[in-house]
């Protein structure tokens, strides 16, 4: 009867939230597995076996990636990316039940989020300025200071006493606006995105059926996501706003426009649903949308449960890169020492080596003598800049970085990569299937084989 419809129109019915609570285990008491002991061991391995080499060869100046204690102990991070007004903020409001509370993220048809908003756990609802977040070394956001004060004004933290945030942190980003020049934002938008992408455990790239045009800023974003494909999930939001046939067309169009940007054999998982609290539009595939939503929540829960495995794998990957960097600097230095004679001009000799390292087999020799993947080798050009700032004579050879009590830096990092970190991973994997991310890719536990040593 018509009167009822009028009532419905004035106050849209809210969806039942019980599947959210069940899938994300929000009603359970504190999780049984205590991670603090594992985190302490991880910190100890990092500080004693990885950091000395990182420090000695100034790895941070090559990759701009310093691992702080805050980062080792931080919760998994879920990053929301995508064009403006596709429902990123609404989705976070929905997952946390923030609608109609003073702290709901502001949403609307215009580009509304101009800040990077970090939604984290706290005892009571409060907002934290970016400048304060960056100053607090216990949080994992202090490295953001390097993007300048203009950026920190665009960074905001919201603390919410929510069960889910005890286990995960959400980051909402400003929508991608095509035809917008990066300098108009007043800070290096792409670099900031990259910082969050590098640290995210799960990346939701959200689209809406009416905004599928892939422009330059979105292309740039997908270029930055290269190598992170296993963390990406594509979300086609607001799916109940279309009739089925139209939705299928849009789904096809989305794949068509993203295919050249993603370029992997395994296409990323796409979730098709409407992530907000209002009931699905009548005459749409309610069952399908609910199933998709539950799959996405299971995905999120999986990331939370594999938090420690991913963290150990991340530190191990970092250690592998630090080790390769140290081997390369050592090789540059050795080559320099071999070429120097009493009468040489040191600067000219070294410029020769930096300009054409292949002539001196610098990169090839690293590949030959250790279990180094050619895909992990840094860019040769990066070393021109690196040695431009750090004179070669300011480094010591690896063979000189040993002490009677402390052992050798190189041996310690190799032991961490091949034994200590895989053992730590094994200790938490009891009764749990290790995540694909952790071992299948990096091959934990395999001792590097020296193919050139006779048995």
C-alpha positions as a Markdown table, in Angstrom:
| # | Residue | x | y | z |
|---|---|---|---|---|
| 1 | Unk | 0.0 | 0.0 | 0.0 |
| 2 | Unk | 1.3 | 3.5 | -0.9 |
| 3 | Unk | 1.5 | 5.0 | 2.7 |
| 4 | Unk | 4.1 | 2.4 | 3.7 |
| 5 | Unk | 6.3 | 3.2 | 0.7 |
| 6 | Unk | 6.3 | 6.8 | 1.8 |
| 7 | Unk | 7.5 | 5.8 | 5.2 |
| 8 | Unk | 10.3 | 3.8 | 3.7 |
| 9 | Unk | 11.4 | 6.6 | 1.5 |
| 10 | Unk | 11.7 | 9.0 | 4.4 |
| 11 | Unk | 13.9 | 6.7 | 6.5 |
| 12 | Unk | 15.8 | 4.1 | 4.5 |
| 13 | Unk | 15.8 | 0.7 | 6.3 |
| 14 | Unk | 19.1 | -0.3 | 7.8 |
| 15 | Unk | 20.7 | -3.6 | 7.0 |
| 16 | Unk | 21.3 | -6.2 | 9.6 |
| 17 | Unk | 24.9 | -6.1 | 10.8 |
| 18 | Unk | 25.2 | -9.6 | 12.4 |
| 19 | Unk | 27.2 | -11.0 | 9.5 |
| 20 | Unk | 29.8 | -8.3 | 10.1 |
| 21 | Unk | 30.2 | -9.1 | 13.8 |
| 22 | Unk | 30.3 | -12.9 | 13.1 |
| 23 | Unk | 32.8 | -12.8 | 10.2 |
| 24 | Unk | 35.2 | -10.3 | 11.9 |
| 25 | Unk | 34.8 | -12.1 | 15.3 |
| 26 | Unk | 33.9 | -8.8 | 17.0 |
| 27 | Unk | 32.0 | -10.5 | 19.8 |
| 28 | Unk | 34.9 | -12.8 | 20.8 |
| 29 | Unk | 37.0 | -12.0 | 23.9 |
| 30 | Unk | 40.6 | -11.1 | 23.4 |
| 31 | Unk | 42.4 | -13.3 | 20.8 |
| 32 | Unk | 44.0 | -16.3 | 22.4 |
| 33 | Unk | 47.4 | -16.0 | 20.7 |
| 34 | Unk | 49.6 | -13.5 | 22.4 |
| 35 | Unk | 51.8 | -11.7 | 19.9 |
| 36 | Unk | 53.9 | -9.5 | 22.3 |
| 37 | Unk | 56.5 | -12.2 | 22.8 |
| 38 | Unk | 56.9 | -12.8 | 19.1 |
| 39 | Unk | 57.2 | -9.0 | 18.5 |
| 40 | Unk | 59.9 | -8.7 | 21.1 |
| 41 | Unk | 61.9 | -11.4 | 19.4 |
| 42 | Unk | 61.4 | -9.8 | 16.0 |
| 43 | Unk | 62.6 | -6.5 | 17.3 |
| 44 | Unk | 65.6 | -8.1 | 18.9 |
| 45 | Unk | 66.6 | -9.8 | 15.6 |
| 46 | Unk | 66.0 | -6.6 | 13.7 |
| 47 | Unk | 68.1 | -4.5 | 16.1 |
| 48 | Unk | 71.0 | -6.9 | 16.5 |
| 49 | Unk | 71.3 | -8.6 | 13.1 |
| 50 | Unk | 69.8 | -6.2 | 10.5 |
| 51 | Unk | 70.1 | -2.7 | 11.7 |
| 52 | Unk | 73.9 | -2.6 | 12.1 |
| 53 | Unk | 74.5 | -3.4 | 8.4 |
| 54 | Unk | 71.6 | -1.0 | 7.4 |
| 55 | Unk | 73.2 | 1.8 | 9.4 |
| 56 | Unk | 76.8 | 1.1 | 8.3 |
| 57 | Unk | 76.0 | 1.2 | 4.6 |
| 58 | Unk | 73.3 | 3.9 | 4.9 |
| 59 | Unk | 70.6 | 1.8 | 3.3 |
| 60 | Unk | 68.0 | 4.4 | 4.2 |
| 61 | Unk | 69.5 | 6.9 | 1.8 |
| 62 | Unk | 69.1 | 4.5 | -1.1 |
| 63 | Unk | 65.5 | 3.3 | -0.4 |
| 64 | Unk | 64.2 | 6.0 | 1.9 |
| 65 | Unk | 62.9 | 3.2 | 4.0 |
| 66 | Unk | 63.7 | 3.1 | 7.7 |
| 67 | Unk | 61.9 | 0.6 | 9.9 |
| 68 | Unk | 61.0 | 2.1 | 13.2 |
| 69 | Unk | 60.0 | 0.2 | 16.3 |
| 70 | Unk | 56.5 | 1.6 | 15.8 |
| 71 | Unk | 56.4 | -0.1 | 12.4 |
| 72 | Unk | 57.5 | -3.4 | 13.8 |
| 73 | Unk | 54.7 | -3.4 | 16.4 |
| 74 | Unk | 52.0 | -1.7 | 14.3 |
| 75 | Unk | 48.7 | -3.4 | 13.5 |
| 76 | Unk | 47.9 | -4.5 | 9.9 |
| 77 | Unk | 47.0 | -1.5 | 7.8 |
| 78 | Unk | 44.1 | -1.5 | 5.3 |
| 79 | Unk | 44.4 | 1.3 | 2.6 |
| 80 | Unk | 41.4 | 2.6 | 0.7 |
| 81 | Unk | 42.3 | 4.1 | -2.7 |
| 82 | Unk | 40.2 | 5.1 | -5.7 |
| 83 | Unk | 38.6 | 8.0 | -7.6 |
| 84 | Unk | 36.6 | 10.6 | -5.6 |
| 85 | Unk | 33.1 | 10.0 | -4.4 |
| 86 | Unk | 33.1 | 6.2 | -5.0 |
| 87 | Unk | 32.2 | 5.4 | -1.4 |
| 88 | Unk | 35.6 | 4.9 | 0.4 |
| 89 | Unk | 34.6 | 6.9 | 3.5 |
| 90 | Unk | 31.1 | 5.4 | 3.5 |
| 91 | Unk | 32.6 | 2.0 | 3.5 |
| 92 | Unk | 34.8 | 2.7 | 6.5 |
| 93 | Unk | 31.8 | 4.3 | 8.3 |
| 94 | Unk | 29.8 | 1.1 | 7.5 |
| 95 | Unk | 32.4 | -1.4 | 8.7 |
| 96 | Unk | 32.9 | 0.5 | 12.0 |
| 97 | Unk | 29.2 | 1.4 | 12.5 |
| 98 | Unk | 30.1 | 5.1 | 12.6 |
| 99 | Unk | 27.0 | 6.4 | 10.8 |
| 100 | Unk | 25.1 | 9.0 | 12.7 |
| 101 | Unk | 27.9 | 9.3 | 15.3 |
| 102 | Unk | 29.9 | 12.5 | 15.8 |
| 103 | Unk | 32.9 | 10.8 | 14.2 |
| 104 | Unk | 31.5 | 9.5 | 11.0 |
| 105 | Unk | 33.8 | 10.3 | 8.1 |
| 106 | Unk | 32.3 | 13.1 | 6.0 |
| 107 | Unk | 30.8 | 11.8 | 2.8 |
| 108 | Unk | 29.0 | 13.3 | -0.1 |
| 109 | Unk | 28.7 | 13.6 | -3.9 |
| 110 | Unk | 31.5 | 16.1 | -4.2 |
| 111 | Unk | 35.2 | 15.3 | -3.5 |
| 112 | Unk | 34.9 | 15.4 | 0.2 |
| 113 | Unk | 38.0 | 13.8 | 1.7 |
| 114 | Unk | 41.0 | 16.0 | 1.1 |
| 115 | Unk | 43.1 | 14.5 | 3.9 |
| 116 | Unk | 44.8 | 11.2 | 4.5 |
| 117 | Unk | 42.7 | 10.0 | 7.5 |
| 118 | Unk | 44.1 | 7.3 | 9.7 |
| 119 | Unk | 41.3 | 5.5 | 11.7 |
| 120 | Unk | 42.9 | 3.7 | 14.7 |
| 121 | Unk | 42.0 | 2.3 | 18.1 |
| 122 | Unk | 41.8 | 4.5 | 21.2 |
| 123 | Unk | 40.0 | 4.5 | 24.5 |
| 124 | Unk | 37.6 | 7.3 | 23.5 |
| 125 | Unk | 36.6 | 9.1 | 20.3 |
| 126 | Unk | 39.1 | 11.8 | 19.5 |
| 127 | Unk | 40.8 | 13.5 | 16.6 |
| 128 | Unk | 44.6 | 13.9 | 16.4 |
| 129 | Unk | 46.4 | 16.4 | 14.3 |
| 130 | Unk | 48.9 | 15.1 | 11.7 |
| 131 | Unk | 51.7 | 17.2 | 13.3 |
| 132 | Unk | 51.1 | 15.4 | 16.6 |
| 133 | Unk | 51.0 | 11.9 | 15.0 |
| 134 | Unk | 54.3 | 12.5 | 13.2 |
| 135 | Unk | 55.9 | 13.7 | 16.4 |
| 136 | Unk | 55.0 | 10.5 | 18.4 |
| 137 | Unk | 57.7 | 8.0 | 17.7 |
| 138 | Unk | 55.7 | 5.2 | 19.3 |
| 139 | Unk | 53.3 | 5.4 | 16.4 |
| 140 | Unk | 54.4 | 4.2 | 13.0 |
| 141 | Unk | 53.8 | 7.5 | 11.3 |
| 142 | Unk | 56.9 | 9.5 | 12.4 |
| 143 | Unk | 58.6 | 8.9 | 9.0 |
| 144 | Unk | 55.8 | 10.9 | 7.3 |
| 145 | Unk | 57.5 | 14.1 | 8.6 |
| 146 | Unk | 59.8 | 14.0 | 5.5 |
| 147 | Unk | 56.9 | 15.0 | 3.3 |
| 148 | Unk | 56.8 | 18.4 | 4.8 |
| 149 | Unk | 54.5 | 20.6 | 6.9 |
| 150 | Unk | 52.0 | 21.1 | 4.1 |
| 151 | Unk | 51.4 | 17.4 | 4.0 |
| 152 | Unk | 51.1 | 17.1 | 7.8 |
| 153 | Unk | 48.2 | 19.6 | 7.7 |
| 154 | Unk | 46.5 | 17.1 | 5.4 |
| 155 | Unk | 47.0 | 14.2 | 7.7 |
| 156 | Unk | 44.5 | 13.5 | 10.4 |
| 157 | Unk | 44.1 | 10.7 | 12.9 |
| 158 | Unk | 40.8 | 9.5 | 14.4 |
| 159 | Unk | 40.8 | 7.3 | 17.5 |
| 160 | Unk | 37.7 | 5.1 | 17.9 |
| 161 | Unk | 37.0 | 2.6 | 20.7 |
| 162 | Unk | 36.0 | -0.2 | 18.3 |
| 163 | Unk | 36.8 | -3.9 | 18.7 |
| 164 | Unk | 37.9 | -4.2 | 15.0 |
| 165 | Unk | 40.4 | -1.4 | 15.4 |
| 166 | Unk | 42.1 | -3.3 | 18.2 |
| 167 | Unk | 43.4 | -5.6 | 15.4 |
| 168 | Unk | 43.6 | -3.3 | 12.3 |
| 169 | Unk | 44.1 | 0.3 | 11.2 |
| 170 | Unk | 42.2 | 1.9 | 8.3 |
| 171 | Unk | 43.6 | 4.6 | 6.1 |
| 172 | Unk | 41.2 | 6.7 | 3.9 |
| 173 | Unk | 42.9 | 8.7 | 1.1 |
| 174 | Unk | 41.9 | 11.7 | -0.9 |
| 175 | Unk | 40.0 | 10.7 | -4.0 |
| 176 | Unk | 41.9 | 10.6 | -7.2 |
| 177 | Unk | 40.8 | 13.5 | -9.3 |
| 178 | Unk | 41.7 | 13.2 | -13.0 |
| 179 | Unk | 43.2 | 16.3 | -14.7 |
| 180 | Unk | 44.5 | 17.5 | -11.3 |
| 181 | Unk | 48.2 | 18.4 | -11.3 |
| 182 | Unk | 50.1 | 17.0 | -8.4 |
| 183 | Unk | 51.6 | 20.4 | -7.5 |
| 184 | Unk | 48.1 | 21.8 | -6.9 |
| 185 | Unk | 47.8 | 19.6 | -3.9 |
| 186 | Unk | 50.8 | 21.4 | -2.3 |
| 187 | Unk | 52.6 | 18.2 | -1.3 |
| 188 | Unk | 54.0 | 15.1 | -3.2 |
| 189 | Unk | 50.7 | 13.2 | -3.4 |
| 190 | Unk | 52.2 | 10.2 | -5.3 |
| 191 | Unk | 55.1 | 9.8 | -2.9 |
| 192 | Unk | 52.8 | 9.9 | 0.1 |
| 193 | Unk | 50.6 | 7.3 | -1.6 |
| 194 | Unk | 53.7 | 5.1 | -2.2 |
| 195 | Unk | 54.6 | 5.3 | 1.5 |
| 196 | Unk | 51.2 | 4.0 | 2.5 |
| 197 | Unk | 51.2 | 1.4 | -0.3 |
| 198 | Unk | 54.5 | 0.0 | 0.8 |
| 199 | Unk | 53.2 | -0.5 | 4.3 |
| 200 | Unk | 49.6 | -1.7 | 3.6 |
| 201 | Unk | 48.7 | -5.3 | 4.3 |
| 202 | Unk | 45.5 | -5.0 | 2.2 |
| 203 | Unk | 44.7 | -2.4 | -0.5 |
| 204 | Unk | 41.1 | -1.8 | -1.5 |
| 205 | Unk | 40.8 | 0.0 | -4.8 |
| 206 | Unk | 37.2 | 1.2 | -4.9 |
| 207 | Unk | 35.3 | 2.1 | -8.0 |
| 208 | Unk | 31.7 | 3.2 | -8.6 |
| 209 | Unk | 29.8 | 2.1 | -11.8 |
| 210 | Unk | 29.5 | 5.8 | -13.0 |
| 211 | Unk | 33.2 | 6.6 | -12.6 |
| 212 | Unk | 35.2 | 4.1 | -14.6 |
| 213 | Unk | 37.2 | 6.5 | -16.7 |
| 214 | Unk | 40.9 | 5.7 | -16.2 |
| 215 | Unk | 42.9 | 8.8 | -16.4 |
| 216 | Unk | 46.5 | 9.8 | -15.7 |
| 217 | Unk | 46.4 | 9.9 | -11.9 |
| 218 | Unk | 44.8 | 6.5 | -11.7 |
| 219 | Unk | 47.3 | 5.1 | -14.2 |
| 220 | Unk | 50.1 | 6.5 | -12.1 |
| 221 | Unk | 48.5 | 4.8 | -9.0 |
| 222 | Unk | 48.5 | 1.4 | -10.7 |
| 223 | Unk | 52.1 | 1.9 | -11.7 |
| 224 | Unk | 52.9 | 2.4 | -8.0 |
| 225 | Unk | 51.0 | -0.8 | -7.1 |
| 226 | Unk | 53.3 | -2.9 | -9.2 |
| 227 | Unk | 54.7 | -5.8 | -7.1 |
| 228 | Unk | 51.9 | -5.4 | -4.6 |
| 229 | Unk | 49.3 | -7.4 | -6.6 |
| 230 | Unk | 48.7 | -10.0 | -3.9 |
| 231 | Unk | 47.5 | -7.2 | -1.5 |
| 232 | Unk | 45.1 | -5.6 | -4.0 |
| 233 | Unk | 41.4 | -6.1 | -4.0 |
| 234 | Unk | 39.2 | -4.3 | -6.5 |
| 235 | Unk | 35.8 | -3.2 | -5.2 |
| 236 | Unk | 32.9 | -2.4 | -7.5 |
| 237 | Unk | 30.8 | -0.4 | -5.0 |
| 238 | Unk | 27.2 | 0.9 | -5.3 |
| 239 | Unk | 26.4 | -2.3 | -7.3 |
| 240 | Unk | 22.7 | -2.2 | -6.3 |
| 241 | Unk | 22.3 | 1.1 | -8.1 |
| 242 | Unk | 22.2 | -0.7 | -11.4 |
| 243 | Unk | 20.0 | -3.3 | -13.1 |
| 244 | Unk | 21.6 | -6.7 | -13.5 |
| 245 | Unk | 22.3 | -6.4 | -17.2 |
| 246 | Unk | 23.8 | -3.0 | -16.8 |
| 247 | Unk | 25.9 | -4.2 | -13.9 |
| 248 | Unk | 27.4 | -7.0 | -16.0 |
| 249 | Unk | 28.3 | -4.4 | -18.7 |
| 250 | Unk | 30.0 | -2.2 | -16.1 |
| 251 | Unk | 31.9 | -5.2 | -14.6 |
| 252 | Unk | 33.2 | -6.1 | -18.1 |
| 253 | Unk | 34.2 | -2.4 | -18.8 |
| 254 | Unk | 36.0 | -2.2 | -15.5 |
| 255 | Unk | 38.1 | -5.3 | -16.3 |
| 256 | Unk | 38.7 | -4.0 | -19.8 |
| 257 | Unk | 40.1 | -0.6 | -18.6 |
| 258 | Unk | 42.2 | -2.1 | -15.8 |
| 259 | Unk | 43.7 | -5.0 | -17.7 |
| 260 | Unk | 46.6 | -3.0 | -19.3 |
| 261 | Unk | 47.4 | -1.5 | -15.9 |
| 262 | Unk | 47.6 | -4.6 | -13.8 |
| 263 | Unk | 49.3 | -7.0 | -16.2 |
| 264 | Unk | 49.5 | -10.1 | -14.0 |
| 265 | Unk | 48.7 | -13.7 | -14.8 |
| 266 | Unk | 46.4 | -14.0 | -11.7 |
| 267 | Unk | 43.7 | -11.2 | -12.0 |
| 268 | Unk | 43.0 | -9.5 | -8.6 |
| 269 | Unk | 39.9 | -10.5 | -6.8 |
| 270 | Unk | 36.9 | -8.2 | -7.6 |
| 271 | Unk | 34.1 | -7.7 | -5.0 |
| 272 | Unk | 30.8 | -6.5 | -6.3 |
| 273 | Unk | 28.4 | -5.1 | -3.7 |
| 274 | Unk | 27.2 | -2.0 | -1.9 |
| 275 | Unk | 29.2 | -1.2 | 1.2 |
| 276 | Unk | 27.0 | 1.1 | 3.2 |
| 277 | Unk | 24.4 | 0.6 | 6.0 |
| 278 | Unk | 21.2 | 1.1 | 3.9 |
| 279 | Unk | 19.3 | -1.9 | 2.6 |
| 280 | Unk | 20.0 | -3.1 | -0.9 |
| 281 | Unk | 17.8 | -1.6 | -3.6 |
| 282 | Unk | 14.8 | -3.9 | -4.3 |
| 283 | Unk | 14.9 | -6.0 | -7.4 |
| 284 | Unk | 18.7 | -6.4 | -7.3 |
| 285 | Unk | 20.8 | -9.4 | -6.4 |
| 286 | Unk | 20.7 | -9.1 | -2.7 |
| 287 | Unk | 22.0 | -12.6 | -2.1 |
| 288 | Unk | 24.9 | -12.2 | -4.4 |
| 289 | Unk | 25.8 | -8.8 | -2.8 |
| 290 | Unk | 25.6 | -10.2 | 0.7 |
| 291 | Unk | 27.8 | -13.2 | -0.2 |
| 292 | Unk | 30.4 | -10.9 | -1.8 |
| 293 | Unk | 30.4 | -8.7 | 1.3 |
| 294 | Unk | 31.0 | -11.7 | 3.5 |
| 295 | Unk | 33.8 | -12.9 | 1.2 |
| 296 | Unk | 35.4 | -9.5 | 1.5 |
| 297 | Unk | 35.1 | -9.6 | 5.3 |
| 298 | Unk | 36.7 | -13.0 | 5.4 |
| 299 | Unk | 39.5 | -11.7 | 3.3 |
| 300 | Unk | 40.0 | -8.9 | 5.8 |
| 301 | Unk | 39.9 | -11.3 | 8.8 |
| 302 | Unk | 42.5 | -13.5 | 7.1 |
| 303 | Unk | 44.9 | -10.6 | 6.9 |
| 304 | Unk | 44.3 | -9.8 | 10.6 |
| 305 | Unk | 44.9 | -13.4 | 11.6 |
| 306 | Unk | 48.1 | -13.6 | 9.5 |
| 307 | Unk | 49.4 | -10.4 | 11.0 |
| 308 | Unk | 52.6 | -11.9 | 12.5 |
| 309 | Unk | 53.5 | -14.1 | 9.5 |
| 310 | Unk | 53.2 | -11.1 | 7.2 |
| 311 | Unk | 55.3 | -8.9 | 9.6 |
| 312 | Unk | 58.1 | -11.5 | 9.8 |
| 313 | Unk | 58.1 | -11.9 | 6.0 |
| 314 | Unk | 58.2 | -8.1 | 5.6 |
| 315 | Unk | 61.2 | -7.8 | 7.9 |
| 316 | Unk | 62.9 | -10.7 | 6.2 |
| 317 | Unk | 62.3 | -9.1 | 2.8 |
| 318 | Unk | 63.8 | -5.9 | 4.1 |
| 319 | Unk | 66.8 | -7.8 | 5.4 |
| 320 | Unk | 67.4 | -9.4 | 2.0 |
| 321 | Unk | 67.5 | -6.0 | 0.4 |
| 322 | Unk | 69.8 | -4.6 | 3.0 |
| 323 | Unk | 72.2 | -7.5 | 2.5 |
| 324 | Unk | 72.2 | -7.0 | -1.3 |
| 325 | Unk | 72.9 | -3.3 | -0.8 |
| 326 | Unk | 75.8 | -4.0 | 1.5 |
| 327 | Unk | 77.3 | -6.6 | -0.9 |
| 328 | Unk | 77.1 | -4.1 | -3.7 |
| 329 | Unk | 78.7 | -1.2 | -1.8 |
| 330 | Unk | 81.4 | -3.6 | -0.6 |
| 331 | Unk | 82.0 | -4.6 | -4.3 |
| 332 | Unk | 82.2 | -1.0 | -5.5 |
| 333 | Unk | 84.7 | -0.3 | -2.7 |
| 334 | Unk | 86.8 | -3.3 | -3.5 |
| 335 | Unk | 86.9 | -2.4 | -7.2 |
| 336 | Unk | 87.9 | 1.1 | -6.3 |
| 337 | Unk | 90.7 | -0.1 | -4.0 |
| 338 | Unk | 91.9 | -2.5 | -6.8 |
| 339 | Unk | 92.0 | 0.3 | -9.4 |
| 340 | Unk | 93.7 | 2.9 | -7.2 |
| 341 | Unk | 97.5 | 3.4 | -7.5 |
| 342 | Unk | 99.7 | 5.8 | -5.8 |
| 343 | Unk | 99.4 | 8.3 | -8.7 |
| 344 | Unk | 95.6 | 8.0 | -9.4 |
| 345 | Unk | 93.1 | 10.7 | -8.9 |
| 346 | Unk | 90.6 | 8.9 | -6.6 |
| 347 | Unk | 87.6 | 10.9 | -7.8 |
| 348 | Unk | 88.2 | 10.1 | -11.5 |
| 349 | Unk | 88.8 | 6.5 | -10.8 |
| 350 | Unk | 85.6 | 6.2 | -8.9 |
| 351 | Unk | 83.6 | 8.2 | -11.5 |
| 352 | Unk | 84.7 | 5.6 | -14.0 |
| 353 | Unk | 83.3 | 2.8 | -11.9 |
| 354 | Unk | 80.0 | 4.4 | -11.1 |
| 355 | Unk | 79.4 | 5.4 | -14.7 |
| 356 | Unk | 79.8 | 1.9 | -16.0 |
| 357 | Unk | 79.6 | -0.7 | -13.2 |
| 358 | Unk | 79.0 | -3.5 | -15.8 |
| 359 | Unk | 82.6 | -3.0 | -17.1 |
| 360 | Unk | 83.8 | -4.1 | -13.7 |
| 361 | Unk | 81.2 | -6.9 | -13.3 |
| 362 | Unk | 79.9 | -5.3 | -10.1 |
| 363 | Unk | 76.3 | -6.4 | -10.4 |
| 364 | Unk | 77.2 | -9.7 | -12.1 |
| 365 | Unk | 79.6 | -10.7 | -9.4 |
| 366 | Unk | 76.9 | -10.3 | -6.7 |
| 367 | Unk | 74.5 | -12.5 | -8.7 |
| 368 | Unk | 77.2 | -15.2 | -9.0 |
| 369 | Unk | 78.4 | -15.5 | -5.5 |
| 370 | Unk | 75.2 | -15.5 | -3.4 |
| 371 | Unk | 71.6 | -16.5 | -3.6 |
| 372 | Unk | 70.5 | -13.1 | -5.0 |
| 373 | Unk | 67.6 | -12.8 | -7.3 |
| 374 | Unk | 68.3 | -10.5 | -10.3 |
| 375 | Unk | 64.8 | -9.0 | -9.6 |
| 376 | Unk | 66.0 | -7.8 | -6.2 |
| 377 | Unk | 69.0 | -5.9 | -7.5 |
| 378 | Unk | 68.6 | -2.2 | -7.2 |
| 379 | Unk | 68.8 | 0.2 | -10.1 |
| 380 | Unk | 72.3 | 1.1 | -11.3 |
| 381 | Unk | 71.3 | 4.7 | -11.6 |
| 382 | Unk | 70.3 | 4.8 | -8.0 |
| 383 | Unk | 73.9 | 4.2 | -7.0 |
| 384 | Unk | 75.1 | 7.3 | -9.0 |
| 385 | Unk | 72.9 | 9.4 | -6.7 |
| 386 | Unk | 73.8 | 7.3 | -3.6 |
| 387 | Unk | 77.5 | 7.8 | -4.1 |
| 388 | Unk | 77.0 | 11.4 | -5.0 |
| 389 | Unk | 75.9 | 12.0 | -1.4 |
| 390 | Unk | 78.0 | 9.3 | 0.3 |
| 391 | Unk | 81.7 | 9.3 | -0.8 |
| 392 | Unk | 83.0 | 5.7 | -1.4 |
| 393 | Unk | 85.8 | 6.4 | 1.0 |
| 394 | Unk | 83.4 | 6.8 | 3.9 |
| 395 | Unk | 82.6 | 3.1 | 3.8 |
| 396 | Unk | 84.4 | 0.1 | 5.2 |
| 397 | Unk | 84.7 | -3.3 | 3.5 |
| 398 | Unk | 82.5 | -6.1 | 4.8 |
| 399 | Unk | 85.5 | -8.1 | 5.8 |
| 400 | Unk | 86.4 | -5.3 | 8.2 |
| 401 | Unk | 83.0 | -5.2 | 9.9 |
| 402 | Unk | 83.7 | -7.9 | 12.3 |
| 403 | Unk | 84.4 | -7.9 | 16.0 |
| 404 | Unk | 85.7 | -10.6 | 18.4 |
| 405 | Unk | 82.6 | -10.4 | 20.6 |
| 406 | Unk | 79.9 | -9.3 | 18.1 |
| 407 | Unk | 80.9 | -11.5 | 15.1 |
| 408 | Unk | 80.6 | -10.2 | 11.5 |
| 409 | Unk | 77.7 | -8.0 | 10.3 |
| 410 | Unk | 77.3 | -10.0 | 7.1 |
| 411 | Unk | 77.1 | -13.4 | 8.9 |
| 412 | Unk | 74.6 | -12.1 | 11.4 |
| 413 | Unk | 72.2 | -10.8 | 8.7 |
| 414 | Unk | 72.6 | -14.1 | 6.7 |
| 415 | Unk | 71.8 | -16.0 | 9.9 |
| 416 | Unk | 68.7 | -13.9 | 10.4 |
| 417 | Unk | 67.5 | -14.4 | 6.8 |
| 418 | Unk | 68.1 | -18.2 | 6.6 |
| 419 | Unk | 67.6 | -19.3 | 10.2 |
| 420 | Unk | 66.3 | -16.9 | 12.9 |
| 421 | Unk | 63.3 | -15.4 | 11.0 |
| 422 | Unk | 62.1 | -18.7 | 9.4 |
| 423 | Unk | 62.4 | -20.3 | 12.9 |
| 424 | Unk | 60.3 | -17.4 | 14.4 |
| 425 | Unk | 57.8 | -17.9 | 11.6 |
| 426 | Unk | 57.7 | -21.7 | 12.3 |
| 427 | Unk | 57.1 | -21.0 | 16.0 |
| 428 | Unk | 53.8 | -19.2 | 15.4 |
| 429 | Unk | 52.7 | -21.4 | 12.5 |
| 430 | Unk | 52.0 | -24.3 | 14.8 |
| 431 | Unk | 48.6 | -25.6 | 14.0 |
| 432 | Unk | 48.2 | -22.8 | 11.5 |
| 433 | Unk | 48.7 | -23.0 | 7.7 |
| 434 | Unk | 51.3 | -20.4 | 6.9 |
| 435 | Unk | 50.1 | -17.7 | 4.6 |
| 436 | Unk | 51.1 | -17.8 | 1.0 |
| 437 | Unk | 52.6 | -14.4 | 1.4 |
| 438 | Unk | 55.1 | -15.5 | 3.9 |
| 439 | Unk | 56.9 | -18.6 | 2.7 |
| 440 | Unk | 55.9 | -19.7 | -0.8 |
| 441 | Unk | 57.2 | -16.5 | -2.3 |
| 442 | Unk | 60.3 | -15.9 | -0.2 |
| 443 | Unk | 61.2 | -19.6 | 0.3 |
| 444 | Unk | 61.8 | -19.3 | 4.1 |
| 445 | Unk | 64.1 | -21.8 | 5.6 |
| 446 | Unk | 66.2 | -22.4 | 2.5 |
| 447 | Unk | 69.8 | -22.0 | 3.2 |
| 448 | Unk | 71.6 | -20.2 | 0.4 |
| 449 | Unk | 73.4 | -22.7 | -1.7 |
| 450 | Unk | 76.9 | -21.9 | -3.0 |
| 451 | Unk | 76.9 | -23.6 | -6.5 |
| 452 | Unk | 80.5 | -22.9 | -7.0 |
| 453 | Unk | 81.9 | -24.6 | -3.9 |
| 454 | Unk | 82.9 | -28.2 | -4.4 |
| 455 | Unk | 81.1 | -30.6 | -2.1 |
